[in-house]
């Protein structure tokens, strides 16, 4: 006698393991340049809350990427910062941007209210 069995909805364990999508790691120099771009964006927009809103990243993730000691920014953060700043990721990670609070053409220090 033939007996049919309904297959389980869970499968038989042949499904590939679920992986978290991790962005490629950046070199320490690239993370430093990303941190510099984040501080420039914060200076230009007026605060971390605005940067978080524009980049659609959480404030905790932004603070970790922008901290001076051991920044942890990745490619996703670099992409979102580049989009928010209206530039390319290559431009940010190449080091062609001026430090936060400095004029991009002459390098002179600006006041906090001057870049808004």
N, C-alpha and C positions, 0 to 999 in steps of 0.2 A: 504494500500500500504506500502511495506517495503522500508525503505530508509537507505542506508549504508553511514556511515560517516567515513572519513579517520581519524585515531587517530592522535593526535598531537605528534610531535616529542619531545616536552618538557616533556611529561608525565603529571600526574595529581597531582603532589606534594607529591607523595608517596616515592620518592627517599630519602634515608637517607642523612642527612646534611653532607656536606664535612667537614672533620676535617684535621687540620694540623697535620702532624706526629711530635709528640714531644718526645724527648728522656727522659727517666726517670731522675729525679733530683738526683744529688749527694749530699751527706752530706757535711757540711762545711769542715770537715777533708779531705774528698776525693777530694773536689775542690782544697784545699791547696796542696795536693800531686800531683794532675794533673798539677797545676801551676808550681810546682817544676820540674815535668817531662818535661813540655814545655820549661822551661828555660834551662834545661840540653840539650834538643834537639837543641835549638837555639845555645847554646854554642858549641855543637859538630858539627853542620852543618855550622855555620858561619853567621847566620842572619835570621831574620823573613821571608824575601822573599823566602829563600830556604825552610824553614819549611812550609810555605804556599804552595809552589809548591809540596813538597813531600807528605804532608797530604791531599792535594786537598781541603783545607779549605780557606776561604777568610781571608785576613790579619786583617780585623776588628774583625772577630770572634775570631781569635787567640789572638789579643791584649786584648779583653774582658776576655778571659779565663786565660790569663797570668798576668793580672794586680794584684798588691799586695793588693789593697783595694777592697774587694767584687768581687772576681773572679766569672765568670758565666759559667764555662765550664760544659758540660753535657756528657752523655754516648757516644754520637757520636764522640765528640772531643777526649775522652779517647781512644776509639777504633782506631781512625786514628793515634793518637800519638803512641799508642802501636805498630801498624803495621809499622810505620815509624822508630821506635826505635828497631824493631826486638824483641819485648818482648810481654808479655801478659798484658791485662788490670788488671788482678789480681795482677801482680807484681808491676804495677804502683800505684794502689790504696791501696796496703798493706803497703807502706812506706818503702820498702826495697831498695830504690834507694838513692844515695848520693845527697846532695844538688848541685846546679849548681856551677861549678867552683871548685869542690872538687874531689879528687881521689876516685873512688868507693871502693878501697880496704883499703887505710889507712886514708882517710879523709883529706889529706893535700891539701891546696889551690893550684890550678894550674894557670898558666898564661893564658891569653886569647888566645894566639896563639898556646898553647900546645895541645889542644884537637882537632885541625883540622886534 
